[in-house]
């Protein structure tokens, strides 16, 4: 089975993206992430496992943190998201970001 592109993995889930950006501020335990993400444990763990599969997040048994590549991606995501927001303002909601694997996808769904 072919893995999705890293960009697709991040942009197809606002929770994944928000989790990655939250961890940019520093490692967090599961309880902190659950509170910050306002999510149930099963959903959050699914997304954290996906981020781990793509080597963006590590788990030392107590806390989740960004890997080196996760730090680089998180640092670069903010300018990208700002550009995407501007593009959406120009083109209209849902017109700016289409994922190659899901042409009907919009980041703001």
C-alpha positions, 0 to 999 in steps of 0.5 A: 500500500502506497503511503500518502504524501506528507503534505496530504497527511498534514492537510487532511486533518486539522487535528494533526496540524494543530497537534504538530503546531501545539508541540512546537511550543514544547513536549506535552503529555496526553492529558495536556494534548487532550485538553488543548485539542479538545478531543477524545482520547481515541481520536487524538491517539489515532492522529498522534500515531499517524504523526509518529508513522511519518516521523514527525512526533516521538513518544517517550512513554510519558510525553509527545514531542517533535522529532527533528523533522517535525520541528522543521516542518512545524517551523515551515507550516506557519508561513505556509498556512498564512499564504493559504489563508491569503489565497483563500481570501482571494479565491473564496472559501474552499477554492484555494486548497485542493489535495491531489489525493482528494480534489474536493478537500478544503483545509477549512472544512 
